[in-house]
Amino acid sequence: MRISSAGLKTCFALFLAALCSLFFLGSSLRLAHAESAYASYEDKKRQANDIAVNIIVSGLSCTCARFAEDMRNVLNDLRPDGLRILPVLGVGGLQNLNDVLFLKNIDLGVVDEDNLRFLKQRDPRLYGNIEQRVQYITKLYNSEFQVLARNDIKTYDDLRGKKVNFNLKDSQTEVTAETVFRTLNIQAQRSYYDNDEALKRLISGDISAMIILTGAPQAMFAKVKKEDGVHFLPLDQQSLPNNRLDELFASYLPADLTHEHYPNLIAEGTTVPTIANRALLVAYTWPEDSPRYKRVAKFIDAFFSKIDQFNSPSRHPKWREVNLSADMPGWVRFKPAADWLAAHLNDPNVVVLDSSYYLANAITEKRPNYAAAQAKMKQVCSQCHTPAVIDRVYAQAEQVVQGTNEKVSAAKAVVDSLRKEQVLTGPPFSQPIDFVYFDLWHYDGRTSKHGAFMGGADFVQWHGNYPMLQKSVELKSMAAELRRAHGNAK
């Protein structure tokens, strides 16, 4: 069959039309796919940014970097509506506070308590209302002032005119070291090497000492050996008898470096006294209706709600110093943190409602929640004191409890034996000896025990042990007199 010329033209036209349709359909599909891919890309980018919270810390070897890593490990939730902690390496100290204040996309930072005061003093116009722009979430840990020196340097006084590394400019170490050396009136040749370079130069003898302010143990110092010819310098009145240290101890906490911190450098059973600063977690005060404000508030809820998970052997030991409810004078608490604490007043992770012993009883025994209560109470103590001081006071206090129990038990045995022998009769408080025994345990014994847990040596010794000894002698004398009068003299 033959197709006419007109028919061929019609078929060809239909073929071209179909081909064009397929071309435009393919183009439309490709365009739709591209638009879909672009939308998916934008969604993914938005989701990634919506859950990220940036926290600026110091160097990798700093305790604050370990804290940020622990926060990441405990709190990260990479789901679209989750939370992601992004640590950022900074310089520390004043620079960290400036970065939270001025650097784009920095939500949180670890700074030290005195930073606010120093910046206000440095430039009152620029930093006059800084406490309204950067506010604290919680106190984290205590940062010990650690001076590692050559063995020929015995005290801070020996550093006059010597080469001393103050860490990086505007780091927290440099800020605090400036205060310490100015107070001690020590002029030294300052250098500003990073810690790794400084340690190399210290061991080689190029510098006489290096300074680090961070939570002990500092990872790099933990690797140093006594054979390296270095040791820690003590900072206390005994080692510096010709200096007034009142100003330092008014601004900083007394602290100790211990054998547990640095077993290679500090002998077992000994400590090196020093001072410490408080490290704080702070936040930039984004507008309350902004996404970043809500993101930081979400972080605070997750962090505070899971604070007990940080007290694990797998986490940094300094977590036990965290006190969520500690007030920081001069600082303003960030509103979401203050609101969370107000809503959880009875949370045992926030406040301590019980002591570890029944201290009010004549014979003191441990409470059923002894371990948990003591751990929480130590968190409260860490608001002002370092772990070495706290542990020493608690160990001594438990010895006082045991010694007081023995004294009270001996006194009770005297009174009980009199009643058993029918020498002491009648209702309680009908004989003078009843009052002596009651005062011995109720006033003197309780004073000694409570004083011990408050670190009050005078209350333990002169308002506790001494009158207990006095009343013990009096009690035995009265018991002997009662027996003679009753005809039961032994």
DRENSE-928535 format. One record per residue (C-alpha): residue number from 1; x, y, z. Coordinates in Angstrom, 3 decimals. Example, Ala and Ser with C-alpha at 12.3 -4.5 7.8 and 13.67 -1.06 7.14 Angstrom:
BEGIN
 num     east    north       up
   1   12.300   -4.500    7.800
   2   13.670   -1.060    7.140
***
This chain:
BEGIN
 num     east    north       up
   1    0.000    0.000    0.000
   2    1.349    3.395   -0.927
   3    1.102    6.421    1.424
   4    0.457    9.757   -0.176
   5    2.870   12.650    0.163
   6    0.352   14.498    2.322
   7    0.072   11.471    4.632
   8    3.831   11.292    5.049
   9    3.957   14.919    5.997
  10    1.226   14.422    8.571
  11    2.968   11.399   10.118
  12    6.269   13.240   10.266
  13    4.606   16.197   11.964
  14    3.009   13.898   14.542
  15    6.376   12.229   15.169
  16    8.085   15.570   15.725
  17    5.324   16.652   18.099
  18    5.691   13.444   20.131
  19    9.461   13.842   20.226
  20    9.164   17.431   21.457
  21    6.683   16.363   24.098
  22    9.072   13.719   25.362
  23   11.908   16.272   25.387
  24    9.926   18.833   27.344
  25    8.599   16.131   29.684
  26   12.158   14.970   30.382
  27   13.274   18.539   30.972
  28   10.395   19.103   33.366
  29   11.197   15.920   35.243
  30   14.868   16.873   35.449
  31   13.936   20.360   36.672
  32   11.537   18.934   39.249
  33   14.229   16.519   40.443
  34   16.755   19.349   40.677
  35   14.311   21.501   42.616
  36   13.590   18.570   44.920
  37   17.321   17.963   45.482
  38   17.835   21.669   46.200
  39   14.951   21.658   48.667
  40   16.391   18.558   50.336
  41   19.803   20.262   50.559
  42   18.283   23.391   52.100
  43   16.260   21.301   54.574
  44   19.360   19.377   55.595
  45   21.353   22.586   56.047
  46   18.571   24.134   58.121
  47   18.241   21.025   60.289
  48   22.013   20.876   60.861
  49   22.084   24.504   62.019
  50   18.872   24.318   64.036
  51   20.347   21.842   66.535
  52   23.928   23.193   66.853
  53   25.198   24.971   69.979
  54   28.751   26.344   69.771
  55   30.880   26.444   72.937
  56   34.308   28.065   72.976
  57   36.987   26.572   75.254
  58   40.787   26.791   75.479
  59   43.435   24.372   74.146
  60   43.009   20.625   73.811
  61   44.899   19.919   77.053
  62   42.686   22.271   79.085
  63   40.122   20.851   81.510
  64   37.445   22.951   79.818
  65   38.055   21.111   76.527
  66   37.533   17.800   78.304
  67   34.332   19.166   79.821
  68   33.073   20.219   76.387
  69   33.901   16.759   75.035
  70   31.974   15.141   77.898
  71   29.008   17.432   77.185
  72   29.127   16.389   73.544
  73   29.252   12.688   74.435
  74   26.372   12.860   76.914
  75   24.066   15.401   75.266
  76   24.473   14.947   71.493
  77   21.260   13.950   69.717
  78   21.628   14.258   65.937
  79   17.971   13.836   65.079
  80   16.328   16.784   63.231
  81   14.859   18.140   66.472
  82   17.816   17.106   68.659
  83   20.870   18.882   70.057
  84   24.491   19.000   68.928
  85   27.385   20.397   70.978
  86   30.171   21.900   68.855
  87   33.345   22.692   70.879
  88   35.506   25.489   69.450
  89   39.176   25.823   70.418
  90   39.974   29.314   71.671
  91   42.586   31.028   73.827
  92   40.719   31.030   77.138
  93   40.333   33.704   79.779
  94   39.535   37.240   78.641
  95   39.682   36.211   74.986
  96   36.975   33.577   75.517
  97   34.730   36.162   77.158
  98   35.374   38.574   74.283
  99   34.614   35.816   71.782
 100   31.252   35.058   73.423
 101   30.536   38.788   73.383
 102   31.672   39.679   69.846
 103   32.338   36.581   67.700
 104   29.492   35.503   65.417
 105   27.738   32.202   66.164
 106   29.411   31.597   69.562
 107   26.622   30.679   71.990
 108   28.528   29.494   75.066
 109   31.985   29.714   76.570
 110   34.043   28.590   79.537
 111   35.523   31.617   81.313
 112   36.770   32.375   84.817
 113   34.946   34.211   87.565
 114   37.275   37.234   87.694
 115   37.091   37.932   83.921
 116   34.082   40.216   84.283
 117   35.856   42.404   86.827
 118   39.049   42.651   84.770
 119   37.268   43.688   81.557
 120   35.231   46.335   83.368
 121   38.446   47.739   84.850
 122   40.219   47.631   81.489
 123   37.588   49.577   79.529
 124   34.549   50.782   81.536
 125   32.900   52.318   78.468
 126   33.119   49.222   76.277
 127   32.333   46.686   78.997
 128   30.157   48.781   81.314
 129   27.046   46.614   80.920
 130   28.750   43.344   79.996
 131   26.819   41.438   82.685
 132   23.642   42.119   80.680
 133   25.181   40.748   77.462
 134   27.043   37.706   78.795
 135   25.558   35.812   81.740
 136   26.508   32.667   83.613
 137   24.685   29.342   83.455
 138   26.529   27.514   86.238
 139   29.796   27.221   88.090
 140   31.787   24.314   86.643
 141   35.037   23.552   88.481
 142   37.979   25.142   90.301
 143   41.063   26.018   88.224
 144   44.289   25.645   90.208
 145   47.189   28.099   89.747
 146   50.092   25.785   88.899
 147   53.698   26.986   88.646
 148   56.179   24.348   87.470
 149   59.785   25.486   88.036
 150   63.354   24.248   87.712
 151   64.680   22.556   90.863
 152   67.038   25.463   91.598
 153   63.973   27.711   92.038
 154   62.690   27.121   95.585
 155   60.094   29.883   96.021
 156   58.355   32.598   94.021
 157   60.943   35.068   95.315
 158   63.613   33.164   93.358
 159   61.828   34.076   90.113
 160   62.851   37.747   90.295
 161   64.600   38.617   87.040
 162   64.176   35.043   85.703
 163   62.436   33.875   82.518
 164   58.855   32.834   83.302
 165   56.225   31.741   80.776
 166   52.794   33.350   81.322
 167   51.036   31.275   78.616
 168   49.301   33.053   75.701
 169   48.371   36.741   75.867
 170   44.912   37.359   77.349
 171   44.640   33.724   78.403
 172   43.268   33.111   81.875
 173   46.731   32.020   82.997
 174   48.231   35.343   81.905
 175   45.465   37.333   83.620
 176   45.794   35.544   86.968
 177   49.605   35.378   86.814
 178   49.683   39.141   86.317
 179   47.666   39.571   89.526
 180   49.839   37.139   91.511
 181   53.179   38.583   90.403
 182   51.984   42.162   90.925
 183   50.795   41.305   94.433
 184   54.123   39.639   95.253
 185   56.028   42.524   93.601
 186   58.009   40.098   91.419
 187   59.514   41.432   88.191
 188   60.255   38.555   85.818
 189   61.204   38.217   82.152
 190   57.881   37.178   80.676
 191   57.307   34.946   77.671
 192   54.050   33.891   76.049
 193   54.691   30.472   74.522
 194   51.963   27.856   74.225
 195   52.129   25.131   76.872
 196   53.865   22.493   74.715
 197   56.625   24.889   73.686
 198   56.965   26.231   77.224
 199   57.382   22.775   78.754
 200   60.075   21.892   76.211
 201   61.960   25.106   77.051
 202   61.523   24.536   80.814
 203   63.000   21.037   80.739
 204   65.869   22.207   78.532
 205   66.624   25.034   80.972
 206   65.795   27.877   78.579
 207   63.185   29.253   81.023
 208   63.000   28.968   84.823
 209   59.277   28.395   85.257
 210   55.973   28.080   83.420
 211   52.472   28.818   84.658
 212   49.152   27.150   83.885
 213   45.760   27.953   85.405
 214   43.464   24.994   84.812
 215   41.707   22.210   86.646
 216   44.203   19.725   88.073
 217   45.388   17.318   86.883
 218   46.562   19.036   83.709
 219   47.108   16.320   81.096
 220   50.520   17.575   79.970
 221   51.896   18.020   83.510
 222   50.716   14.522   84.408
 223   53.338   13.126   82.019
 224   56.258   15.074   83.543
 225   58.692   13.061   85.715
 226   60.847   14.055   88.667
 227   63.873   13.140   86.552
 228   63.010   16.131   84.341
 229   64.397   18.358   87.098
 230   61.219   20.325   87.854
 231   58.769   20.732   90.741
 232   55.689   22.752   91.745
 233   56.127   25.985   93.712
 234   54.002   26.455   96.862
 235   51.935   29.623   97.201
 236   51.161   30.229  100.878
 237   52.235   32.387  103.806
 238   54.710   29.810  105.101
 239   56.707   29.728  101.862
 240   56.459   33.509  101.426
 241   56.762   34.906  104.979
 242   57.756   38.399  103.816
 243   54.700   38.899  101.588
 244   51.127   39.881  102.406
 245   48.815   37.397  100.719
 246   45.522   38.794  102.074
 247   44.594   40.329   98.708
 248   45.102   37.058   96.859
 249   43.109   34.962   99.305
 250   40.335   37.553   99.299
 251   39.956   37.126   95.524
 252   40.815   33.443   95.034
 253   40.218   30.107   96.725
 254   42.863   28.294   98.794
 255   43.774   25.071   97.008
 256   46.199   22.150   97.056
 257   47.979   20.150   94.374
 258   48.186   16.541   95.538
 259   49.918   13.233   94.890
 260   46.665   12.027   93.342
 261   46.907   14.867   90.810
 262   50.593   14.384   89.950
 263   52.012   11.141   91.380
 264   55.311   11.636   89.487
 265   55.988   15.047   91.016
 266   54.305   15.162   94.442
 267   55.176   12.623   97.121
 268   52.390   10.540   98.611
 269   50.904   12.129  101.715
 270   52.138   15.623  100.801
 271   50.486   18.582   99.083
 272   51.565   21.813   97.403
 273   49.432   24.780   98.540
 274   48.266   27.256   95.914
 275   45.189   29.266   94.901
 276   42.313   28.551   92.514
 277   39.767   30.402   90.416
 278   36.232   29.309   89.558
 279   35.508   28.293   85.953
 280   32.033   29.254   84.730
 281   29.856   28.215   81.813
 282   28.457   31.422   80.278
 283   26.042   32.283   77.479
 284   25.484   35.194   75.147
 285   22.095   36.761   75.904
 286   20.348   36.349   72.566
 287   16.888   38.028   72.268
 288   14.313   35.868   74.045
 289   12.205   35.228   70.941
 290   15.193   34.279   68.771
 291   15.976   30.710   67.603
 292   19.449   30.847   69.211
 293   17.998   31.800   72.612
 294   15.590   28.870   72.412
 295   18.437   26.574   71.339
 296   20.581   27.557   74.351
 297   17.559   27.126   76.633
 298   17.133   23.629   75.188
 299   20.797   22.909   75.913
 300   20.386   24.061   79.540
 301   17.372   21.803   80.073
 302   19.239   18.793   78.661
 303   22.471   19.590   80.538
 304   20.866   20.218   83.927
 305   18.494   17.265   83.595
 306   21.387   14.873   82.891
 307   23.941   16.344   85.323
 308   24.075   13.083   87.302
 309   25.407   11.290   84.189
 310   28.586   13.378   84.334
 311   29.549   11.952   87.755
 312   30.856    8.790   86.164
 313   34.384    7.299   86.289
 314   34.489    7.633   82.504
 315   34.125   11.425   82.778
 316   36.617   14.005   84.005
 317   37.024   13.853   87.830
 318   36.418   17.616   88.080
 319   32.713   17.060   87.349
 320   32.207   16.366   91.041
 321   32.961   20.041   91.697
 322   30.020   21.260   89.596
 323   27.402   23.076   91.663
 324   24.382   24.042   89.587
 325   22.882   26.307   92.254
 326   26.054   28.193   93.257
 327   25.680   31.975   93.082
 328   28.493   33.978   91.496
 329   28.806   37.519   92.952
 330   28.951   40.194   90.266
 331   27.459   37.897   87.618
 332   23.826   37.603   86.478
 333   22.311   34.143   86.026
 334   21.052   33.483   82.475
 335   17.239   33.418   82.662
 336   16.635   29.872   81.299
 337   19.115   28.527   83.893
 338   17.484   30.513   86.714
 339   14.019   29.339   85.598
 340   15.132   25.691   85.501
 341   16.611   25.878   89.010
 342   13.481   27.570   90.370
 343   11.370   24.750   88.913
 344   13.606   22.032   90.431
 345   14.195   23.287   93.969
 346   13.725   19.809   95.452
 347   15.883   18.009   92.905
 348   18.700   16.248   94.833
 349   21.075   17.070   91.971
 350   20.502   20.764   92.604
 351   20.368   21.223   96.369
 352   21.482   19.145   99.327
 353   18.757   18.618  101.889
 354   20.424   16.133  104.207
 355   23.723   15.476  105.972
 356   25.591   12.180  105.901
 357   25.508   11.586  109.703
 358   22.999   11.846  112.523
 359   25.164   14.503  114.184
 360   22.510   15.555  116.692
 361   22.451   12.133  118.394
 362   24.554   11.252  121.426
 363   26.202    8.406  119.497
 364   26.490    9.464  115.872
 365   25.818    6.930  113.117
 366   25.748    7.188  109.339
 367   22.444    8.013  107.667
 368   21.051    5.436  105.188
 369   21.890    7.787  102.292
 370   25.377    8.484  103.694
 371   27.375    8.227  100.438
 372   24.936   10.184   98.259
 373   24.364   12.882  100.890
 374   28.099   13.360  101.441
 375   28.782   13.586   97.710
 376   26.089   16.240   97.313
 377   27.294   18.187  100.347
 378   30.806   18.177   98.922
 379   29.374   19.781   95.788
 380   28.110   22.641   97.955
 381   31.527   22.903   99.628
 382   33.177   23.092   96.201
 383   31.514   26.469   95.657
 384   34.313   27.945   97.763
 385   36.885   25.168   98.314
 386   38.975   22.764   96.248
 387   38.584   18.952   96.376
 388   41.866   18.390   98.254
 389   40.772   20.756  101.034
 390   37.261   19.266  101.138
 391   38.517   15.671  101.281
 392   41.002   16.534  104.041
 393   38.331   18.271  106.154
 394   35.901   15.375  105.704
 395   38.529   12.767  106.589
 396   39.450   14.702  109.749
 397   35.768   15.233  110.596
 398   35.055   11.508  110.415
 399   37.954   10.906  112.831
 400   36.405   13.499  115.178
 401   33.037   11.727  114.956
 402   34.682    8.432  115.902
 403   36.663   10.007  118.765
 404   33.600   11.830  120.101
 405   31.543    8.628  119.973
 406   34.220    6.904  122.073
 407   34.231    9.691  124.685
 408   30.430    9.790  124.889
 409   30.217    5.962  125.042
 410   32.682    5.920  127.959
 411   30.657    8.586  129.796
 412   27.405    6.745  129.110
 413   28.926    3.511  130.465
 414   29.680    5.301  133.757
 415   26.086    6.547  134.126
 416   24.555    3.236  132.986
 417   26.633    1.267  135.495
 418   25.436    3.556  138.323
 419   21.820    2.904  137.404
 420   22.446   -0.832  137.071
 421   23.935   -0.881  140.557
 422   20.960    1.109  141.868
 423   23.374    3.813  142.968
 424   21.718    6.339  140.636
 425   17.936    6.252  140.944
 426   15.027    8.536  140.256
 427   13.842   10.155  136.994
 428   16.256   11.754  134.496
 429   17.770   15.070  135.564
 430   17.091   14.443  139.217
 431   20.828   14.222  140.101
 432   23.728   16.632  139.303
 433   25.570   13.866  137.431
 434   22.676   13.683  134.910
 435   23.321   17.296  133.918
 436   27.078   16.766  133.564
 437   26.564   13.765  131.272
 438   23.883   15.575  129.232
 439   26.110   18.633  128.698
 440   29.034   16.396  127.756
 441   27.258   14.799  124.772
 442   24.544   17.325  123.947
 443   26.622   20.500  123.979
 444   30.319   19.635  123.941
 445   30.068   16.500  121.780
 446   27.738   18.033  119.214
 447   29.834   21.214  119.105
 448   32.922   19.136  118.342
 449   31.215   17.131  115.581
 450   29.524   20.054  113.855
 451   32.678   22.127  114.167
 452   34.725   19.382  112.514
 453   32.528   19.295  109.399
 454   32.786   23.078  109.173
 455   36.570   22.980  109.446
 456   36.455   24.832  112.787
 457   39.495   23.629  114.760
 458   38.717   25.865  117.759
 459   35.228   24.396  118.090
 460   36.588   20.864  117.873
 461   39.384   21.361  120.359
 462   38.556   24.117  122.860
 463   34.733   24.084  122.724
 464   34.466   20.320  122.248
 465   37.307   17.978  123.222
 466   38.642   20.040  126.113
 467   35.307   20.434  127.992
 468   34.468   16.777  127.205
 469   37.729   15.712  128.871
 470   37.000   18.013  131.799
 471   33.470   16.622  132.228
 472   34.718   13.021  131.834
 473   37.035   13.517  134.829
 474   34.239   15.218  136.766
 475   31.823   12.414  135.853
 476   34.169    9.703  137.177
 477   34.774   11.679  140.360
 478   31.032   12.119  140.918
 479   30.432    8.402  140.229
 480   33.073    7.440  142.815
 481   31.494    9.812  145.365
 482   28.012    8.393  144.735
 483   29.301    4.855  145.244
 484   30.995    5.789  148.508
 485   27.818    7.426  149.743
 486   25.869    4.329  148.737
 487   28.383    1.982  150.274
 488   29.408    0.491  146.937
 489   32.896    1.951  146.714
 490   35.174   -0.091  144.474
***
